[in-house]
Amino acid sequence: WSINLMTDQHSNYTIHSVNHHFGWDNSNKPILQVRSGTIIEIETLDSSGEQLNMNSTIEDVKNLDFSKVNPVTGPIFIENAKEGDVVEVEFLDFITSGWGWTAIIPGFGLLADEFNEPDINLWKYDSNNPNQSLYSSFGKVPLKPFVGTIGLALKESGNHSIVPPRHCGGNLDIKDLTIRSKIRFPVQVPGALLSLGDTHAAQGDGEVCGTALESPMKIVVKINLIKNLSIPTPQYETFESSSQHIDKYGYFVTTGIGPDLMEGAKNAVRAMIDLLGKNENIPPNKAYMLCSVCSDLRISEIVDVPNWVVSCYFPKFVFS
C-alpha cells in the first residue's frame, strides 16, 4: 500500500528484513547510522519470522518456534542521541504485501485458558488498495496497516524479550501507529538503537486472541531527534480520525462489569463471542480471532467504586 503522501520526499536508505533481531539488547551492533531528519524505508518480516505463510496449516501453528517470533528490523543508530533526549518516528508510507495470517496459539491470548486448541486464518487483500479482506464466508474486515512493535534499546544490559511492551517502547500493538502518525520514545542509551517490526494490516484494540492480521510490509519513516526532552514512556500523536474506516454502520457492544479490569475485559469478549455465535452462527474459535482483528476493548467507566465497566465494540461494517 503506497499512498504517496510524500511525493517530494524519498528515502535516504533502505533496510532489508534480513537485518533483524529477536531481543532488545544495547550491545546489538547497529546496521545503520543516521542523522536527525533522515527518511528510511524499512522492510519487515511477519511476526512468525516467516514460519507461517499462505500455505500454512494448524500443524504449523502447533510447531511454532517461539525463539524466532516477533523479529524486528534494526537497530538504527541516531547520531547525537543520548539519555535525556527523545527520538520521534513519523510514519510516511506503508507498502503492503497483500497477505497475512491470524492464529490462536495455545497458551497465548486474553482467553488462553478457554481456547487451548490452535487455529489459523489466512488472509488475502489487494496490496495496492488494502481497504478490506474477506473473513471466510462470515464477513469482511476493514484494513488499516500499522506497526505493532517499535522501540529503543533498554539501558539495562543483556537480551530482553520483545514480547512485553516497555518504557522504551517495544511490542505496543497500538493500531493508531499508522500513516500520518508520530510516536516519541525516551532515549536510554547512546544512539538510541531504534528497531521495528510486527506489522499488521488490521487489529482491534486489545488484540484479544494474541495475534492480529499479521502481515509483512515495508514502512517509510522519518526519524527526528529532540534534544533535552524528558518523557517517562512513549507518547504518540495522530492527525485524523482513527476509526472512520470502520464505524460507518455503528457497533454491537457487550460489557464486562466488576471490580477487576482484566476480568471485565475477559467477560466483555466472552459476551461478544457468544453474541456472534447466536446472531451470525460464527463458531467460538472463529469469533475469537475475528474479535482480535476488528473489535475494540474500551474502558467505559473507572470511577464508580467498586465496579468498573469494560466494553467490547464490534463493528457492524463486517456484516454490511
C-alpha positions, 0 to 999 in steps of 0.5 A: 500500500503506497499512498504517496503522501510524500511525493517530494520526499524519498528515502535516504536508505533502505533496510532489508528484513534480513537485518533483524533481531529477536531481543532488545539488547544495547550491545546489538551492533547497529546496521545503520547510522543516521542523522536527525531528519533522515527518511528510511524505508524499512522492510519487515518480516511477519511476526512468525519470522516467516514460519507461517505463510499462505500455505500454512496449516494448524500443524504449523501453528502447533510447531511454532518456534517461539525463539524466532517470533516477533523479529524486528528490523534494526537497530538504527543508530541516531547520531547525537542521541543520548539519555535525556533526549527523545527520538520521534518516528513519523510514519510516511508510507506503508507498502503492503504485501497483500497477505497475512495470517491470524492464529490462536496459539495455545497458551497465548491470548486474553482467553488462553485458558478457554481456547487451548486448541490452535487455529489459523486464518489466512488472509488475502487483500489487494496490496495496492488498495488494502481497504478490506479482506474477506473473513471466510464466508462470515464477513469482511474486515476493514484494513488499516496497516500499522506497526505493532512493535517499535522501540529503543534499546533498554539501558539495562544490559543483556537480551530482553524479550520483545514480547512485553511492551516497555518504557522504551517502547517495544511490542505496543500493538497500538493500531493508531501507529499508522500513516500520518502518525508520530510516536516519541520514545525516551532515549536510554542509551547512546544512539538510541538503537531504534528497531521495528517490526510486527506489522499488521494490516488490521487489529482491534484494540486489545488484540484479544486472541494474541495475534492480529492480521499479521502481515509483512510490509515495508514502512517509510519513516522519518526519524527526528531527534529532540534534544533535552526532552524528558518523557517517562514512556512513549507518547504518540500523536495522530492527525485524523480520525482513527476509526472512520474506516470502520464505524460507518454502520455503528457497533454491537457492544457487550460489557464486562462489569466488576471490580477487576479490569482484566476480568471485565475485559475477559467477560466483555469478549466472552459476551461478544463471542457468544453474541456472534455465535447466536446472531451470525452462527460464527463458531467460538474459535472463529469469533475469537480471532475475528474479535482480535482483528476488528473489535475494540476493548474500551474502558467505559467507566473507572470511577464508580467504586467498586465496579468498573465497566469494560466494553467490547465494540464490534463493528457492524461494517463486517456484516454490511 
